[in-house]
């Protein structure tokens, strides 16, 4: 049974949002690894919800991962691999880079510059890839939504993971829209208005 494509969607004033999942790699969830984030269960659960929603809605999905030659994110190790249940599908985009910002991948930067709709950032780590990519997007004039509860951060110095994550979420909010996963899903479940069509939803609090 074939589906019917609404031809109007090709000419909508704003394109659908693109969900970008950052560094969904074993390096961040393997307890034995130095880069493991202890408080990751909630973030993984919300990343899964965001991914399921994006696929149901037919939104573009991009996976961006770190690929390096050092001890971390080395393609020759199992920690470079995708976290279970987060392997890309054939229709998903996959990008690799060797610096924190997703825009360090020229291909990613080119695709996002021409995507039309906002980027929806989620994944690891908040203080690394998410923060640098958000600031990079701002300077490139690209709108973005950061799903703060679909992300987690490392502890820094005497600051616990949760404290670091709360602080960087506030910083990211200076550059773009910060949302919860549930609110973003709700705001994009029926693209009835121009505000919803561009994937943006109001910031809570």
N, C-alpha and C positions, 0 to 999 in steps of 0.2 A: 504494500500500500504506500503510495508516494505521498509526501507532504506537500502542502500548497505554500509557496513562498509569496509573502506580501511584497509586491514589487515596489510599494511606496517606501519600504525600508531602505531601499538603495538610494533614495533621494531625500531622506530625512535630514533636517537641518543639523542634527547632531548624531553621530554614530554611537553605537553601543559601547559601553565601557569594556575595557580589556583587563581581565584579572591577571595580575602578575604575581606568581608564587616564587619567592626568592629562597634559594639555597635549602630546599627541602631534601637535605642530604644527611646520611647516617652520621656524619661528623658531629652534628649538633645534638643527637639523641643517644649516642653510645656512651654509656656511663664511664667507660674506661678512658675516654678521650678528654684532653684538656679543654677543648672547646664545647664540651657538652653543656647544655642548658638544663638545669635540674627541673625547673618549673615549666615544663613544655606541654603537659597534657591538654590544658585548656586551649592553648594556641593551636595544637594539632587538630583538636576537635573542631574548632572554628574554621581553620583552613579547609578542613574536609567539607564543612557546611557551605562555605563560600564556593568551593570548587564544584560541588554537586549542583548548587544553584546556577552557577555560570553555565554549566553544561546543559541543564534543563532549559535555560533561557536562550541558548545558542550564542552566548557572548564569547568573544575570542578569549583564549586562555594561553598564557605564556609561562613557561618554566625557565627560570634563569638560575644557573649554578656556577659556583666557583670552581675553576680548574687551575691547579697550580703544580709546581714541581717540588714544593717543599714537603715537610712532614704532613701538612694538612691539605685536605682536598686534592690529594694526589690521585690521579686516575688509575694508578697501579694498585691502590689499596681499596678495600671494601667500603671504607668510610666516605668515599667519593660518590657512592651509589645513592639512588633515590631512597627516601624513607618508604617503608612498606605502605601500600595504598596510595602512594603519590607518584606513581609512574605516569609519564605523559601518554596520552592517547595519540593515535595517528593524526588527528586533526589539530593537535596542540602545537604551538610554536616552542622551540627549545633554543636557548641561547647560552653561551658560555663566556666568561670573562675572568680576568686575573687581578681585578681591583675591586674595591667595595661597591662602587656604584654600578647599577645595571647598565648605565649609559656608557660604561667602559667598553661594552660590546658595540662596535660601530653598526652592526646589523640591527641590534635591538634599538639603538638610537634612531636609526633611519625608519624602522617600522613604526615606532611610537610617534615620531614626528608627523607621520602621514596617516595615523589611525583615525583621527577625527574626534574620537570620544576620549573621556578621561581614563587614566590608568588607576587601577585599584590595587594597591600594594598590600601584600601579606607575606608572612614567612619570617625567616631568620637572617641575621639577628637584628633586633631593633636598633641597637646603637651602632651597628655597622652598615650592612647593605640597605636597610630601610631608611635610616636617616640620610645617608649620603645620596641615595637615589631620589629621595623626596626633595632635597635641596637642589640637586641637579635638574630635576623636572621643573622646579620653580624657575630656575634661571633660563631654561629653554622655553618657557611660556607654555608648558604642558600642564593641564589641570590633573590633579590626582586626589584620590581618597585613600587614606591609610586606615586599615582595619586593625585598630590597636589591640583588640582581644584575640586576633588571629596572628599574633606576633609575640615574641618574648626576647628578653635581653640578658646579657651576661652581667654578673656582679662586677663592679669597678671599685677597687680599693676596699674601703669599709662599707660601701653602699651595696645593699642586697639587690638581687635581681629585680624584685618587684619595684624597689625604689628607683633604680636606674631606668626601668621601663616607664614608670610614671613620669619621670622628668623628661625623657627624650620624646615621649608622646606630646607633652606640652610644647616642646621645641618644634616638633614637626607641625603642630597646629598653627604655628606662625607662618607656615609656607603653603598650607593646603587644608583640605577637609579631613578631620579625624572622625571616624565613625565606629560604631560597634558592628559586628558581623550581622546580628539580627536586624538592626535598623537598616543596614545597607540592603539586605535581602528584601526586607519589607518595602523599601523605597523603589526597588527595581523589579518587583514582581509583576507589575502591570504598567507597562510603559505608556501611560495615558496622558501625561502632561510633559511639557518640554523640560521641566525640572527633573522628572524621573527619567526621561529619555537619555539625558546626558550622564546618568549614573550617580549624580550628586544627591546627598541628603544632608539635612541640617546637622550641625555639630551638637551633641548633647552636653549639657552642663556648661 
